[in-house]
Amino acid sequence: GSGKTDKAYLWVYRSQADAPHPIVVFDYAPDRKGIHPQNFLGDWKGILQTDDYGGYDALYRKEQVTEAGCWAHVRRHFYDVEQR
């Protein structure tokens, strides 16, 4: 009605590809606050592959989630070093 656009975010969670019943879950959130993945994952334990967004930091500090970084984002840093 008002002609304005609202921003919203989907946090995406995917099981391992070799899981017996692989799944993908899209969790809607009105913003990018780190509380959303914390609430969604709760006491879950495992490996979480993400970009370097700070919203995940609290999960890694709990030490029940192991961080697996995103190669697509780190490659930029390799490129920058190579250009020097």
N, C-alpha and C positions, 0 to 999 in steps of 0.2 A: 503494500500500500503506500509507504512513504517514499519509495524510490531509493532508499539507502540499503547498502549491503552490510550484513553482519559477518564478522569473521568467526569461524568455528574450526575445531581441530579434530582429527581422527587419530587416535593412538592405535597403532596396529601391532597385534601380537600373533605370532605364528609358531606352531609347534615345529619340532624337527621334521625334516622331510621324510625321515625313515620311521617316524612314529607309527604305531599300529593304526591309529585313526588321526591322520594329520588334520589340523584345523587352522583357520585364520579368523581372528576376532577383531572387529573394528569398534573401538570404544570412543564415543562422542564426548567432547569437552568444549566448553565455551572459551577456553584459553590454553596456554602452554605451560601452566604451572606444574611443577614436578609432583605435586600432591596427587595428580590423576593416576600416573602409573603406580605410585605407592599404594593408593587405595585399591586399584584394580588387582595388583599382584599380591597384596597382603603378605602372607607368610610363605609364599612360593619360594622355592629354592632352585637355582639352576644357572644357566649361562644366558646372558642377555646381550645380544648384539645390537648396538645403537650407533648413531653418530655421536659427536662429542657434545651434544646439548647438555647443559648443566642441570636440567630438570631431572636427570637420572642419577645425579651424584648421591643423593640421600639413600638410594637403593644400594649403591656400591658400598657405602659406609657401613651398612648393616652387616656386611660380610656374608650374607646368605645368597647374594647374587654375585656371580663372577662376570666381570666386564669383558666383552669381546668387541673390540673396536671395529669401525667401518673402514675398509680399505679404500672405498671410493672417496672418502674425505681425507684420509692421510696422504693419498698420492699427491695432493696439491703441495704438501710440504716437501716431498721428495723432488718435485719439479722445481720449487723455489730454491732448494739447495743446489741443484744441478745448474741453475742459471747464474750462480755466483761465480 
